Amino acid sequence: MENRTARLTLLIDPKKKALFEKLCAEDDVTPSQKVRQFIREYIEQRLGTDWKEQVFGDDEV
């Protein structure tokens, strides 16, 4: 499990937020889980699937 010590605050249109929350609920995931998934996928697109080794070294993998 990842260490969750940082907070990310963002501004979003209230209607989009409500729709995002509804869609997340339909998938039985929280909005936070979905955002973390989006971030992981973006990092993997940019750095590849071995990004944790690139960022953390052998300590955190």
C-alpha positions, 0 to 999 in steps of 0.5 A: 500500500502506498504511503498517503501523507500528501494532500492534493487540492483541486478546483472543479466545476460542481456539476462535473464533481457531482457526476464524477462522484455518481460514476465512481459510486456506480463503480464502487470506488471512492473519488480519491481511489479513482484519482489515485488510479488516474495519477498512477496511469499517467505516471506509467504512461510517461515513465513506464511500469518500472517508475517506482524503481526510477523514483524510489530505488530498491527501498520502496518497491 
